[in-house]
């Protein structure tokens, strides 16, 4: 018997492995996940609190709307 706060799928390796990629964007770094509809934003990694209010960096937003490759401010 296993008692843990970690989900059993994570411990036993039963979860699906998604292809994730971290890309530099204007607001910091964006972690993306590949979906059938194309890459989507999974999370934003930034030190600027204003970046989290931008809907282009919201989880589930398509990657095509994220300004990529323009460097950090």
N, C-alpha and C positions, 0 to 999 in steps of 0.2 A: 504494500500500500504506500502511496506517495502523497504526502501533504505538502503543498506549496502554493504560494500566491501566483506563481507563473503558470500560464495555461498549459495543459498537458500536450497540446499540439506543438508548442515551442520546445518543450523538453524532449519529446519523443521524435521530433522531426517530421511530424505528419502534415505540416502546413505547406501550401504551395509556395514555391519560391518564385517571386516576381522579379523581373528584370528592372533594377533601379539604377539610375544614373544621376550624378550631381553635376549641375551645369552652372557656370558663373553667369550671373545676370546683373542688370543695372543696380538692383537693390541688395545684392549679396550673392547667395548661392541658392539654387532651386533644386530640390530632389524630385525627380520625375519617375513615374512608373509607366510601363508600356501596357496599353489597353488595346482592345480590338479597334477602337475609334482613333487610335494614335496616342502619342505620349501626353500624359496629363500631370499636372502639378500634384505632388504628394505632400511636400512641406517646403517652407521657406526658412532659410538660415540667414539671419541678418541681425545686425546690432542697432539698426534704425527702427524705432517703434512705428514710425509712419509707414514703413513698407508693408507692415501687416494689415494696414487698412486698405491697401490697393487691391481691388478685386482681380487684377491680372495674376496675382500671386496666391489666390485663394485655393485651398485643396479642391481638386476636381476641375480646375480651369484648364482648358487646352493649352498646350505648350506654344502653339502658334501665336498666342496673344502676349507672351512674355518676351520683353526686350532682352535678347541674348547677345553676348559678345561685345557689349558696349563698355564693359568694365564697371568697377564700383565707383560711386560718387566720392 
